[in-house]
Amino acid sequence: MKAINQRQEHTGSYYAATANEQTNYPVLKGSKSVDICVVGAGFTGVSTALDLAERGYSVALIEANRVGWGASGRNGGHMISGISGQEKIEKKRGNGTADMMWDLKWRGNDIIYDRVEKYGIDCDLKSGFVEAALKPRQLADLESYAAERERRNFPYKYELWGKDKTREMLGSDSYIGGFVCYRDGHLHPLNLCLGEARAAHGLGVQIFEQSPVTKIEHGKRPKVKTASGYVQADSVVLAGNAYSLFEPKHLSNLVFPAGSYVIATEPLSAEMVAEINPLDLSACDSNEVVDYFRLSADKRMLFGGTCNYSGREPASIKAYIQPKMLKVYPQLKNMRIDYEWGGMIGIVLNRIPAVGRINDNVFYCQGYSGHGVSAAHVMSEIISDGVVGTMEKFDLFAGMEHFRLPGTQWFGNQIIALGMLYYKMKDKL
Ligand SMILES: Cc1cc2nc3c(=O)[nH]c(=O)nc-3n(C[C@H](O)[C@H](O)[C@H](O)COP(=O)(O)OP(=O)(O)OC[C@H]3O[C@@H](n4cnc5c(N)ncnc54)[C@H](O)[C@@H]3O)c2cc1C
């Protein structure tokens, strides 16, 4: 991973190639004064800025590279309800939180559906996500998803599939069952992020790109500094996630960057689409270290997976990911690979997003452990509530204890890699 102050353009992804716009927000120069300054223009930062602007606050959003440059503009595009580590919060805080957590589970998707409609964001949003089981022990989880929805009178469509139906709907012999939920779905993540930023800008948010924040001068009104200017604000929100190197005293070794990688084939024929994904669903397997796949709007297979902790991209992403795709879909053997790319997800040891405050007026929210399209949206609402003084949900997350690994981040990454090895072995059993 290049240092954050190197000011990069978008990675060579399918998403960057099909982005609705090439943003060119100005570099921060001189001094600005706003109510709230947000650092990092991924889903967490953009969504927080938009939320706060909708509530009438003046907001500045500062991005080191381009809007959506990080994980938000590179991910698999699977919109899956829930916040990682949610069950742990329920366990720790008791049954009293179960209903609130259930509502929060769906809030991220609600926000996305609402915004896409309200601001007319063209991001190929489709409903329907299937989790596909590879092993008999994983079927019990799928059954529990259906049982909980039934118990709670879930208003949206969902189905449990046996082996044959899963084979028919996913065109693969790999799976022995599936659970599909039509309130989840998939989308073009970079276009969602760009559309939300455009909406925020329309509400007066000052967006700065190519402006790495180098320092925060703490105080009653902190100053957020870049090489050529600063923003002074009543509150600051740090949303740099796995790419952030900020405030090491408070934040180092809380979130560990891990690489995840995606390939995109050439567009598939109508016959192939009908064979492998007639309902145009997004899909993940039930493993801890997941493979994930879906079709793009122009019917390419976008297939992704894997986690690595070295911070370096594999020599060939295609060589890394294509065999995984062919294991699930041997019928794609002759398909050209048009795009390959990767990005950094933020892994937290206990999987609960790392949320909190430094000096009362500097907030942070990071680490969705690979599951942030929907989660970043609900967490941004919780952070926005916190910034303006409604603390209940913020305190629930901020009150969760996080173990900070001692030593350097490199050492922490090796520990996490060992943990993932355990999960990979478990997946194989
Ligand atoms: C390949 C891949 C596939 C994934 N697939 C899925 C999926 O299908 N579904 C799902 O739910 N999740 C998925 N994820 C995870 C999801 O993308 C992330 O959890 C989510 O996008 C995190 O959003 P964020 O805004 O917190 O961080 P990011 O999107 O990483 O944004 C952080 C931003 O902060 C900026 N920044 C950092 N430091 C500074 C600084 N000093 N000054 C200014 N700006 C700074 C960065 O440049 C970056 O743009 C995937 C992730 C990857 C990498």
The ligand as a Gaussian input file, in Angstrom:
#p B3LYP/6-31G(d) Opt

LIG

0 1
 C      -12.076000      -5.797000      -2.575000
 C      -13.108000      -5.518000      -1.503000
 C      -14.341000      -6.125000      -1.583000
 C      -15.321000      -5.848000      -0.621000
 N      -16.583000      -6.339000      -0.813000
 C      -17.576000      -5.939000       0.014000
 C      -18.916000      -6.286000      -0.285000
 O      -19.216000      -6.887000      -1.319000
 N      -19.891000      -5.932000       0.611000
 C      -19.582000      -5.231000       1.750000
 O      -20.496000      -4.949000       2.543000
 N      -18.321000      -4.816000       2.009000
 C      -17.314000      -5.130000       1.165000
 N      -16.047000      -4.683000       1.381000
 C      -15.808000      -3.793000       2.539000
 C      -16.315000      -2.372000       2.280000
 O      -15.935000      -1.942000       1.004000
 C      -15.737000      -1.429000       3.362000
 O      -16.086000      -1.945000       4.640000
 C      -16.284000      -0.010000       3.261000
 O      -16.243000       0.460000       1.948000
 C      -15.486000       0.891000       4.195000
 O      -15.843000       2.229000       3.932000
 P      -15.035000       3.408000       4.609000
 O      -15.604000       4.668000       4.109000
 O      -15.035000       3.207000       6.083000
 O      -13.515000       3.219000       4.121000
 P      -12.882000       3.487000       2.682000
 O      -13.855000       3.312000       1.609000
 O      -11.622000       2.699000       2.616000
 O      -12.558000       5.039000       2.692000
 C      -11.552000       5.620000       3.465000
 C      -11.086000       6.875000       2.749000
 O      -10.323000       7.654000       3.661000
 C       -9.290000       8.280000       2.931000
 N       -8.236000       8.666000       3.860000
 C       -7.486000       7.863000       4.657000
 N       -6.591000       8.611000       5.345000
 C       -6.791000       9.899000       4.971000
 C       -6.144000      11.116000       5.302000
 N       -5.114000      11.162000       6.126000
 N       -6.600000      12.265000       4.739000
 C       -7.670000      12.251000       3.898000
 N       -8.290000      11.098000       3.523000
 C       -7.848000       9.937000       4.053000
 C       -8.860000       7.211000       1.929000
 O       -8.173000       7.785000       0.823000
 C      -10.184000       6.575000       1.546000
 O      -10.756000       7.137000       0.384000
 C      -15.026000      -4.963000       0.467000
 C      -13.774000      -4.369000       0.548000
 C      -12.815000      -4.632000      -0.430000
 C      -11.485000      -3.952000      -0.341000

